[in-house]
Amino acid sequence: MQCLVIYDIPHDGTRQKVADACLDYGLQRLQYSAFAGNLSRAHQRALFQEIARRVRRRAANVQLFPLDEQSWQARRVLQQEDADGPTDA
């Protein structure tokens, strides 16, 4: 089942630990604090427990959304590079 993990974590080290956990579970980074991938329900629970362990008592807002195939296929994505290319300062 596809899942989406998003988070807002102010502490740099903790934020990196959560990103590493997502990568360890095979999720792909969509944005700086957003990952998605295919995880069984058991792996979703295990990942969330691992994230909780890595966050410990630090401030964090972590959300995991399981998405059925229909919802995943209905997503819309806009990704583009700057049409003018890099700018010189």
Backbone torsions as a table, in degrees:
resi	resn	phi	psi	omega
1	MET	NA	135.2	177.7
2	GLN	-69.8	146.0	174.7
3	CYS	-142.7	155.1	179.0
4	LEU	-120.6	129.2	176.2
5	VAL	-117.6	124.9	175.5
6	ILE	-127.4	152.1	-179.9
7	TYR	-154.9	155.7	173.5
8	ASP	-130.7	108.0	-175.5
9	ILE	-132.8	114.0	-175.6
10	PRO	-69.4	-31.1	-175.9
11	HIS	-80.1	121.0	-175.1
12	ASP	-55.7	-48.6	-177.2
13	GLY	-63.6	-42.2	178.7
14	THR	-65.9	-42.1	178.6
15	ARG	-59.0	-42.1	179.0
16	GLN	-66.5	-38.4	178.2
17	LYS	-63.1	-38.7	178.4
18	VAL	-68.8	-42.1	176.6
19	ALA	-59.9	-43.2	179.1
20	ASP	-61.7	-39.9	178.3
21	ALA	-62.3	-43.7	178.4
22	CYS	-60.6	-43.9	178.4
23	LEU	-65.5	-39.4	178.3
24	ASP	-59.3	-31.3	180.0
25	TYR	-89.8	7.3	173.8
26	GLY	85.6	11.4	178.1
27	LEU	-76.8	154.0	178.5
28	GLN	-106.4	139.2	179.3
29	ARG	-72.7	127.2	174.9
30	LEU	-96.3	-41.0	176.8
31	GLN	-145.2	-178.4	-176.1
32	TYR	-55.0	-40.7	-177.4
33	SER	-123.3	38.0	178.8
34	ALA	-144.0	130.5	179.6
35	PHE	-131.8	152.2	176.5
36	ALA	-144.4	154.8	177.2
37	GLY	173.0	-179.9	-177.2
38	ASN	-96.8	116.0	178.2
39	LEU	-135.3	138.7	172.5
40	SER	-67.0	164.9	178.2
41	ARG	-60.0	-38.3	178.7
42	ALA	-63.3	-42.2	178.6
43	HIS	-70.4	-31.8	175.1
44	GLN	-62.3	-45.6	178.6
45	ARG	-63.1	-43.7	-179.1
46	ALA	-64.0	-42.8	178.3
47	LEU	-61.9	-44.7	-178.3
48	PHE	-64.5	-37.5	175.5
49	GLN	-65.0	-40.9	178.1
50	GLU	-64.7	-41.6	177.3
51	ILE	-61.7	-45.2	179.0
52	ALA	-59.1	-40.1	178.8
53	ARG	-64.6	-40.5	-178.7
54	ARG	-73.6	-30.9	179.2
55	VAL	-73.9	-37.8	-175.3
56	ARG	53.3	-121.2	-175.7
57	ARG	-102.0	10.7	179.4
58	ARG	-76.0	156.7	176.9
59	ALA	-63.7	134.2	-179.7
60	ALA	-164.7	147.6	169.4
61	ASN	-130.3	104.7	-178.4
62	VAL	-118.9	130.7	-179.8
63	GLN	-131.0	135.2	178.1
64	LEU	-119.8	123.9	-179.3
65	PHE	-113.4	111.2	171.0
66	PRO	-74.9	136.8	-176.8
67	LEU	-125.9	127.1	175.2
68	ASP	-70.8	167.2	-175.0
69	GLU	-59.6	-39.3	180.0
70	GLN	-63.1	-43.8	178.4
71	SER	-64.5	-42.5	-179.5
72	TRP	-62.7	-44.0	-179.0
73	GLN	-68.8	-24.5	-178.7
74	ALA	-84.2	-3.8	-178.5
75	ARG	-64.6	154.3	176.8
76	ARG	-117.9	137.7	-177.0
77	VAL	-129.7	130.7	170.5
78	LEU	-121.9	115.2	178.8
79	GLN	-137.1	121.8	-179.9
80	GLN	-151.9	156.5	175.3
81	GLU	-92.0	161.8	176.2
82	ASP	-60.8	125.2	-177.3
83	ALA	-64.6	-26.6	-179.1
84	ASP	-85.3	-7.1	-177.6
85	GLY	78.8	-174.1	-178.7
86	PRO	-65.6	146.9	178.2
87	THR	-103.5	147.9	176.3
88	ASP	-93.2	138.3	179.7
89	ALA	-87.1	NA	NA
